[in-house]
Amino acid sequence: MKVAVIGGAGKVVWGAIRDFVEHPSVDELLLADLNLEAIEQRRQHLGSDKVKVERIDLNDHQALVRLLDAYDVCLNATSHHFNLKVMEACIESRTHYTDFGGLFHWALKQLEFHDRFKEAGITGIVGSGSAPGIVNVMARYGYDHLDQVHSIKILDGIVNFNAPEDSFIPPYAIETLIEEFVMNPYEFRDGKYVEMTPFSGQEEIDFPDPVGKQTVFNTIHSEVATMPLTFQDKGIQNVAFKLSLPKRFEERLRFLVNLGMGSKEPIQVRDQQVIPLQVLSQLVQKQSFTVPDGEHDDHKALRVEITGVKDGIESKYVLHSVLHPYKPWSDMSQGVFSVGFPAAVTTRLIGSEQIKEPGFFPTEAAIPPKIYFRELAQRGIVVQSQFTQTL
């Protein structure tokens, strides 16, 4: 298959790129980005004949259509703000599509493209990293095994044990993190979407080692937008997503947000206007961080609780996975690996037509859990399940 990565210079997509280069099903890999120098450096670093690079401006629709026309499937690794533009181009070029997520509001807009994707004969999936992504397929597993589904709670805990004390190392894209901190999150409660405030709904969760006890809080995420729609036929009433970040990082990010560094509104600095978020993003990208002893030591725990009824009895599935740095890829953190690699899995499943129903779907509506979990296990991501009933 021929795979196009739009936003090939991004941080977390590196995990997907490494998988594409190594996987025998991928015959050609295009890295496209506005920053041609960055993707050329990646091409040289990879040293693979299957990798090609192209400069692309996402505001040039026809150029993007021409670029995608030669490829079977597209992984959109840009900001969710560009999702709709890339989807429009995929419809015209008839290229399958997936991305890292739609951050609630964008995801709902993306689902409106279902009929157009179906008419074009292509498949699109929103949210193919770890969250959204892995957690959606976990929820689907529980849904498939219950007769009724009442509630779903998604918990995501992240720690980083070797970040220097004076560092500011985002686990994923700083722009997305900022939006997760400043935008109002939602829960689906008693059959309705409920808008909440940032950092609401705090809970202490005892994740498996090495993540341990963490304080999670509501964060705006697309799982809360899509699962009530996907699982409505079994009576879903409640969906929540809660996140914890490395403590020092979270404290510093809160400080910067309160200071105004997360703002997208221009401010006057001497004789020119600057956008604080863009300044922060550039400063983060310029950071130099060497991993102590050459080994990353960041980890993530994913836990999904699905409650409902099985054979007339109140039942509960708890699926969990602890993700670590992937040692064969020592040049990337767990954060990059655990978002990028699952996205590569979804991209390959679409491109190889193991997922072939045309239309546009959330992850939980399109991906077969057993096939997906087997693919994740190839690089050490293991999903475990516990089932209990209240007699």
PyMOL commands that set and color helices and strands:
alter all, ss='L'
color gray80, all
select helices_A, chain A and resi 14-22+36-46+61-68+80-93+105-111+114-120+134-145+174-182+222-230+232-234+247-259+276-285+292-294+334-351+363-366+369-377
alter helices_A, ss='H'
color red, helices_A
select strands_A, chain A and resi 2-6+28-33+51-55+73-76+96-99+123-126+148-160+186-189+192-195+203-206+213-218+238-244+267-269+272-274+298-310+313-323+359-362+384-390
alter strands_A, ss='S'
color yellow, strands_A
deselect
rebuild
show_as cartoon
